[in-house]
Every structure is written in C-alpha cells, then in structure tokens.
Amino acid sequence: MLWVQRPMGIWIIQILLSVITLLKASVMVYISAKGHRREQMLSTHFILELVCTVPVLATVIGIKNSEFTIKVLVLYFCFQNDLHLTRQRFQTMSVTLSQQILLLIASVFCLVFTTICGIQHIQRGSRDTQLTMFESFYFVIVTFSTVGYGDISPDIWFGQMFMIVMICVALVFVPRQLEIIASTWIERSKAGGEYSKNSAARNKHVVVCSTELSTDAVMDFLSEFYAHPKLEDHMVILLSSCELNNSMHFILKDPKWTHRVIYMRGSSLKDLDLRRCRINDADACFILAPHSVADKASADQHTILRSWAVKDFAPNCKQYIQLFKAQNKMHVKFAEHIVCEDEFKFALLANNCLYPGLSTLVSLLVHTSDGQEAELANEQWQQLYGRHSGNEIYHIQLAKSSFFSRYEGKKFTEASADAHQRFGVALLAILDTQTSEPRLQLNPGPTYTMKPTDYCFYMSVTKEEYSQIKQIALVLQKYQNESEDEGDEGESVFDTITSMVGQEITKVLHGSKKTDDNDNDTTYRDDTPSPTENLPSNSGIMGREADGLSHRNGTGNILQFYNDMGQEIIWFIFFRIMTGPPPITMYLGSHRTNCHIMKIPRSFCCLEWGKHCEHCKYKNANDERWNRQLIILSVEYATYGIYNFIVPLRSNFISKYCLSPIILLIEEQPDKLFLETISQFPLVYWMKGKISSVDDLLKAGINKASHLVVVNKDKAHKQGEETLADSETIVAVQTIFRLFPNANIITELSQASNLRFMQFQASDEYSQKISQLEQKLKTETPSNLSYMFRLPFAAGQVFSASMLDTLLYQTFVKGYLITFVRLLLGIDAEQNSGHLSSIRVKRATLNLYPTYGDLYQGLCTATGEVPIAIYRT
C-alpha cells in the first residue's frame, strides 16, 4: 500500500501541487499580523496542508508515496477558499445561493472521488478482493445511497475503518451544507424573485417602487397597465421593503401574472436592489405613495428620496411619481410625470360643486374597462326590473387617431359634429405641434382650422388608436387665434335648446373666446345661472362675455339677487374684484390660470366667519342675504391643497356676480401664510370647528349651504384595519345626512370599497339589489370599478383619491392624459383653450333633439360647444 510504482508524469504533478499549496499556506502565515501567526499555524487548514503536502514532498528524497487522492482534498480547500475570496461585498441572494450550490456540488464530488480512490488503493493490500476503478465507483455510490447490495465490500480492517470515517464525514458535512442552502432559499423566497441580465435583454420591463404595496394597489396597477395591448410583452417588477403576504402570493401564482410579474423585497435607496431589478434597462420607474399612512408629509419625503436615488443610479430612467402634498412637487420637477393627490382631489371636489358628478366622470375616464361590467349589469338589470339599465359607459377612452385626416382644413366644431355622426366619437381637443412649444387645447373653438400636423384627442367606446393625422394638403392654412361671433342662427337654435323646464344637465367643453377682462371690467356674463337657483350645480360656465346667448337664466334674477343683498355687497363686487392670475405662494401656483382676485388683499379680521368685523357685517350664517349659496369645505387642517379648491370656484369663466361664498371649516388654527393666500380671493372665509359638532355646522351655515364638502382625515390611518380608516368620516357624514336631509354632501374617502356605506339604508331594496350586483361583478369580472353602480358614486356625492392612481398608470402610454385632466379641471389653463361647463336640457328640446346624437350636432354647429357627458337628474 505504501510502495506503488507511479508514472513519472503523475509524480511530477503531485510535487508541483504540493509545493504550490504549501507555499501559499506558508505565505498566509507569514503575512498575518504579529501575534496571530501562532493561531494561523495551529489552524485546521494549515495542519491539513502539512499532512497532505509533506509526505508527497518526502518522495523527492526517495520515498515514493502514492497518496494522490489526498491532493483532491487540498484542491477542494483551495477552491473553497478562493470561492470565499471572490465574493463581492454586496451580492444578490441568487448569486449567494448559486455559490452555495456550487460549493455543495464540489464537496460531494471531492468526497465521492476521494472515497473511490481511497478504497481502491486500500484494497490493493487485500489478497482476495482487489477492485478496479469502476468497481470502486460502483461500491461507493451503492454505499452512500444506503442501498448496500453487499456484493462488494472491503475485507481488511483498514478499508473498513476508512469507509466508516468517510460515511461519518458525509453524514456531518452534506446535511450542514443542505441546511445552509435551504436557509438561503427561504430568505431568497422572502426577498422575491430575480431579474437576470438575459431577461432584461430579451424583454422590456418597468419597476414599481413603494414602501408598502397593498393587494388592491397592485391589482389596480396590473389591470390598468396590461389593459393596453402595447404593454402585453412588458415585465412588471414590484420593489418593496415588505414581506410577501398570502394575498400577494396568490396574485403572483395566478397564471395571468406569474410569467409577467416579479416581486422583489428591497429598497430603491440601495444600489444593490436597484441593480437586482435592472433599473438601468427599465422603460420606466413608478414611485407610488402608500395610501394607508398617517403622516403623508413623511410619506412624501420617502418618495422624494426614492426618486433621487433612482435618478442618481439610473439618470436615463423615466420616472412617474405620486405625491400627497402639492408643495413637494418642487423637489422632483425632473420627473416625466407627477400626480399630486392634493391638487387633483381638491380640484375635483371644487368642480363637483359646479358640475354635479364630475368626479365620477373623471374616474371613468381614467379607468379602462373591457365592457364586461356594463354587460353584466344590463343582464342583471333585465332580470330585476325587466328593462335595460342604459349603462353604456364601458371602454371610455382618450386617444389619438388618423381617421380625422378627412377633416384637414375644416373647422374644429364642424369636424367634431361630423366625427360624432360618422364614427360615434367625441372630438375634444387638439395638440398644435406647429408652435415652438406644442400646446394641448380643449375645444379651441369654431374658428380653429385643423391642420395635418395636429394631433386629435377624442373619447369613444371603440378600440383606441394612436397616430398622427396624415398630411393630405400641400398648403397649410393659417392658424387663427381669435374667434368670431356665432350669428343670429346660433342664437335662435340655442334659445330653443334652453327653453322651458330642464330634465338633464349636459356637461360641455366650451370653445375658446378672446376676452378683455381687466381691473375695471363691470360687464357681467348674462349666460351664468342665478346663485339663488336650487340646482345640483350652482353655475353653468359658458366662458363667454355678453355674446347674446341665454343660458339657463337671464340677468333679471342676478340683479334681483344683488338688490336683495344690498348696496354694500354690490359696491364690494364692482370695485374691489379684478381678473388676473391667482396668487403665487412659495410652493404653489397655476399655469396660465385667470380667476377673480382682490385688488387689495382683505384684512385678517375680514376672513374669520361668524365673528363681528367693522369692515364686513354680513359674514355670518344668520344674514338673510345668504340663501343656498354657501359652499362649506370641512378639512382637518389648512393644507396648501385648498388653493386648488378655491381657484376653480373663482375662475374667470364664472361671472363675478355669481361667486358663492366659501367657508373653510378647519379643526386647527391656520398659519399666517395660508391666511395671506386666501385674503387675495373674494368671499373666502374660515372658521375653527368640526363636522362632528352640530353647533359648528349651524354656525358655518349648513342650512343655507348649497354644498358641504367633507375631506377625509389624514390621522384616521393611525391604527386598526386599513378598511376602517374612513370610519370617523363615514359616521359623521351619516349623522349630518340624518340631521340635515336636504344637505348636499360631497365626501372624500381613502378606500373606494367604503363607498357602499355612504347614505347607508339597511332596508332599501334598491341598495340591496346593487349590493348583489357589486358582488357578482367582483367574482365574475376582473373589474376594479365594481362600485360604479352605487348611487352616491354615480351621483358624484362620494369620491376616493385612490381612484386617481390609474391616472398615473395610464400616462405611461398616454403621456397627454395628466395635462388633459389638469386643463379639464381648471388646475392649469392654456391660451385659446376651451373650458368645462354645464347646461340644462329643457323638455321642449326633446322634440327637436330626441337623441343625444341630435343634441350633439345642435350644440356643435350652433354654439361651438362639445358635449361630453350627461348627468341624469
């Protein structure tokens, strides 16, 4: 066993390997710090090195040892040491797991190979059983697999002892390695999947970052993102610091998402996690704000840091950011698109006071539906009531198309009327690309001539298209900025439309009209409604000045109203209000927006409602001048988002004689900067109070209010279930609903699923039927609008800010959508762009225009207005 003749080549290889490994071990001992060399020399690795190399080197002086197999162990330890040295400081779980699996494979290979060579060499000392290399391999595999046929076995005590030692080594070493791999695998599963470089090269992907990704938020994103056929081949990587819960596990295991969605546990503030999701190769990064947080200011700070980290690591990656507070937009102005909840939420609530149901209309516009909801609803309606529900809201979209090329050189409203008749679409806006900065214009008016370089925006129930108008004509007609008078024919048609008693309110986009509002302008708009009219909406905004068109009300009612108010307020309206841009604070401002503002800011004493002031003696609810005119906004504290509530209600498209007083019911004392801001708007007041207090409501003028707008509290998210965050607001509003049944309440909730509790009536048969329909929609369709048939939502009396999340998601494909909605809500304005309005449809109109299509044609051709929706009263 000790004296076996070896070929010279193998012996030389043994000597070289022994010299290299012993030299390396000696160098490691030498370079170790002083005082640690003895520890290095007594280490297991160095002792094993001596045992393996010294006998081999002794053959140089004449002793030919044949223990070649022991060198395999030396090589294995070298490999293991090098493997640990090559590990990076920061590496992914997948890389760590791969290294551990490779280490296990190398360990098993070395163990098996050493045992094969060892038993084959030892059995050379046997007189009866000498094994070949294959027989040794067969014996080792049968032994380690615990099969043990017994046909081959070592017959000398040294071989038997060798096998006992090797089996003990295997039983100790292999399970330990498996345990480490299993632990790493569990940690990797908690950390989510991986996105390899090869996958990034083959597929396009986007990254979604947030502190907490709730199930509803993920489903809303996936439903909206993959609703567009262009994005079906995209991968979605969800990056969050939270562990996967059971609900998220079910989503990721769904065959619909399992090959398209990857969840990664990590933080966008860490370069390692950003590298894991290949954000440098991503088409976009969505940074979402978690809705279930108590401190929204802190949540915005987290979002800002995430955005900066992504910008630093991947400067070319497009960012789509969601924020809560408007004042934080200044920190992420480099992002491609930003949706600020405060801006859109307060603007929607304000427009709901002007145009009933507008929040519902916008929610439907920014959601994608394949029609299953309306189809199922109509089936259920037929079974319940024996008639069609009339719900045809499915697949409402905004898009661009090339089939408008036939209208090149025609007027915009003429093209809109013809497109509605031919294609069943509503042409809403134009993107003029010939200017230095392309401008999106809502209904640019009947004098706008369409050009082949324009992009057309339309709303339809058909498949979307996205292409530019083809150039047909060789000569482009000159773009006209100023509109012209409609003429006598338009007046007579419109007078016919607005005669007698109304049944429905139609929301329209009015064309642009160049106006000459200035500080001394005293010409009122006779097309605006009287504030005394008890309607769901206080004003129909036409955006015209003295153009001779009658619109719901004449001037007599307005003058009578102001005569009742007294000369004091008339002097106030005439001489102290002007039209101009709204005040710009340190954090806020509007783009090209004009509204009614004060020539001289009011004193702070004139701002507090219900307290006597020598300048204003009428700012209390007991004054007989106020009759269903007050708009009460209940908020937790004075946030800068209220600015976007005031601006639409003070728009220059509203006559200065029809401004409704705004009462801000605030629980906490506002700061000086906030008071300075509201002091520049006419008829805006504040008072300290809560909606839970009946006395505060009476003091604010609940009995004389046209609208009570309730904003959900931020502090409601502190404890308890996420779905219970709205409990305080819901119960308070229900109490007001019981005590003041005539109050027109508009409520904002944080959870869209809680819409069913608004105006709750346990014994109402209609509500029960709708509840059954909603449950069926949730189970049979992939709808995220199952609540759309609830009466409070359909009427625009309740709104959830979470409905605006889809606005950001759709912007990835429709980059114009945020700009469109901002113009529609009056947050921003554009030169020569139209504005939103509403008119009443009278009974006599139904004889002339029995269908919506006929009414559409009449408004487009006669007055240059484009209807976009109907609010059924």
Disulfide bonds with the S-S distance in Angstrom:
none
